Amino acid sequence: MSMIAQFLASIGATVLGFLATIGRVTIFAGNTVSHLIRPPFYGREFGAALIQIGWLSLPVVGMTALFTGGALALQIYAGGARFNAETVVPSIVAIGLTRELGPVLGGLMVAARVASSIAAEIGTMKVTEQIDALTTLSTNPMKYLTLPRVLAATLAVPVLV
């Protein structure tokens, strides 16, 4: 194969891999939405996921916001002192933190804390064949494991950030 053909083949493989990933994500989202309206509903699992994602992430997000706000206030005060604009520091910090920096850092903190926890939990369940046991017990693993966590994250993350 010529060098150009190899280059085009590698680009094609990358594009096909990307499209396959988009397809898998779309199928996953479709399955998740379709399971929202069909019983059984696992309220206890949803409540546990909501506590894990929302309530237990609150200290991490709060500490991140506290220290980020402090650093932002210090930097804005240092710049504003040269122009005698110390009185506007609180409003600039509040606007900057709530509109711009807070949602980004809050989302990152929740994603780092919660996504790693959920991935480790489901990975351990897969290795120890607990997911196969759920299937044997006629429980849909998608509905029992995935749906409560996705729904809890959808509700809790906007409240946190």
C-alpha positions as CSV (number, residue, x, y, z in Angstrom):
1,M,0.0,0.0,0.0
2,S,1.2,3.5,-0.7
3,M,1.7,6.0,2.0
4,I,-1.4,8.0,0.8
5,A,-3.6,4.9,0.9
6,Q,-2.4,4.1,4.4
7,F,-3.1,7.7,5.5
8,L,-6.6,7.6,4.0
9,A,-7.2,4.1,5.6
10,S,-6.2,5.4,9.0
11,I,-8.5,8.4,8.6
12,G,-11.4,6.1,7.5
13,A,-10.8,3.8,10.5
14,T,-10.9,6.8,12.9
15,V,-14.1,8.1,11.4
16,L,-15.7,4.7,11.5
17,G,-14.7,4.2,15.1
18,F,-16.1,7.7,15.9
19,L,-19.4,6.9,14.2
20,A,-19.6,3.5,15.9
21,T,-19.2,5.2,19.3
22,I,-21.9,7.8,18.4
23,G,-24.2,4.9,17.5
24,R,-23.5,3.1,20.8
25,V,-24.1,6.3,22.8
26,T,-27.4,6.9,20.9
27,I,-28.6,3.3,21.6
28,F,-27.7,3.7,25.2
29,A,-29.6,7.0,25.5
30,G,-32.6,5.4,23.7
31,N,-32.6,2.4,26.0
32,T,-32.4,4.7,29.0
33,V,-35.3,6.9,27.9
34,S,-37.4,3.9,26.9
35,H,-37.0,2.4,30.4
36,L,-38.2,5.6,32.1
37,I,-41.8,4.8,31.2
38,R,-42.0,1.0,31.7
39,P,-42.4,-0.6,35.1
40,P,-40.9,-1.8,37.4
41,F,-39.6,1.3,39.0
42,Y,-36.8,1.0,41.5
43,G,-37.4,3.9,43.8
44,R,-35.0,2.7,46.5
45,E,-32.1,2.5,44.0
46,F,-33.0,5.9,42.7
47,G,-33.0,7.3,46.2
48,A,-29.6,5.8,47.0
49,A,-28.1,7.1,43.8
50,L,-29.6,10.6,44.5
51,I,-27.9,10.6,47.9
52,Q,-24.6,9.4,46.5
53,I,-24.6,11.8,43.6
54,G,-26.2,14.8,45.2
55,W,-25.8,14.9,48.9
56,L,-22.4,13.3,49.2
57,S,-21.0,15.5,46.4
58,L,-22.0,18.6,48.2
59,P,-18.9,19.0,50.4
60,V,-16.6,18.5,47.4
61,V,-18.4,21.1,45.3
62,G,-18.7,23.5,48.3
63,M,-15.0,23.3,49.1
64,T,-14.1,23.8,45.4
65,A,-16.4,26.9,45.2
66,L,-15.1,28.3,48.5
67,F,-11.4,28.1,47.5
68,T,-12.1,29.2,43.9
69,G,-14.1,32.2,45.1
70,G,-11.3,33.1,47.5
71,A,-8.6,33.0,44.9
72,L,-10.8,34.9,42.4
73,A,-11.6,37.6,45.0
74,L,-7.9,37.9,45.8
75,Q,-7.0,38.3,42.1
76,I,-9.8,40.8,41.4
77,Y,-9.0,42.8,44.5
78,A,-5.3,43.1,43.5
79,G,-6.3,44.3,40.1
80,G,-9.1,46.6,41.3
81,A,-7.0,48.3,44.0
82,R,-4.9,50.0,41.3
83,F,-8.1,51.7,40.0
84,N,-9.7,52.3,43.3
85,A,-12.5,49.8,42.5
86,E,-12.5,47.6,45.7
87,T,-16.2,48.1,46.2
88,V,-17.1,46.1,43.1
89,V,-15.0,43.0,44.0
90,P,-17.9,41.1,45.7
91,S,-20.3,41.6,42.7
92,I,-17.6,40.6,40.2
93,V,-16.7,37.5,42.2
94,A,-20.4,36.5,42.6
95,I,-21.1,37.0,38.9
96,G,-18.0,35.3,37.8
97,L,-18.4,32.3,40.1
98,T,-22.1,31.7,39.5
99,R,-22.2,32.2,35.8
100,E,-18.8,31.1,34.5
101,L,-16.5,29.2,36.8
102,G,-18.9,27.6,39.3
103,P,-20.8,25.3,36.8
104,V,-17.6,24.2,35.1
105,L,-15.7,23.3,38.3
106,G,-18.8,21.9,40.0
107,G,-19.5,19.6,37.0
108,L,-15.9,18.5,36.9
109,M,-15.9,17.7,40.6
110,V,-19.1,15.8,40.5
111,A,-17.9,13.9,37.3
112,A,-14.6,13.0,38.9
113,R,-16.1,11.8,42.2
114,V,-19.3,10.1,40.9
115,A,-18.2,8.7,37.6
116,S,-15.2,7.0,39.1
117,S,-17.3,5.6,41.9
118,I,-20.0,4.3,39.5
119,A,-17.5,2.8,37.1
120,A,-15.7,1.0,39.9
121,E,-19.0,-0.3,41.3
122,I,-20.3,-1.6,38.0
123,G,-16.9,-3.0,37.0
124,T,-16.7,-4.9,40.3
125,M,-20.2,-6.2,39.7
126,K,-19.3,-7.4,36.2
127,V,-16.1,-9.2,37.4
128,T,-18.0,-10.9,40.3
129,E,-20.8,-11.9,37.9
130,Q,-23.5,-10.0,39.9
131,I,-24.8,-8.5,36.7
132,D,-25.3,-12.0,35.3
133,A,-27.1,-12.9,38.6
134,L,-29.5,-10.0,38.1
135,T,-30.3,-11.3,34.6
136,T,-30.8,-14.8,36.1
137,L,-33.3,-13.3,38.6
138,S,-35.2,-11.7,35.7
139,T,-34.1,-8.2,36.6
140,N,-33.0,-6.0,33.7
141,P,-29.5,-4.7,34.7
142,M,-30.0,-1.6,32.5
143,K,-33.2,-0.7,34.4
144,Y,-31.9,-1.6,37.8
145,L,-28.3,-0.3,37.7
146,T,-28.1,2.4,35.0
147,L,-31.5,4.1,34.9
148,P,-31.5,5.2,38.6
149,R,-28.0,6.6,38.4
150,V,-28.6,8.5,35.1
151,L,-31.9,9.9,36.4
152,A,-30.3,10.9,39.8
153,A,-27.4,12.6,38.0
154,T,-29.8,14.4,35.7
155,L,-31.6,15.8,38.7
156,A,-28.8,16.4,41.2
157,V,-26.0,17.9,39.1
158,P,-27.9,21.1,38.0
159,V,-28.8,21.6,41.7
160,L,-25.2,21.3,42.8
161,V,-23.7,23.6,40.2
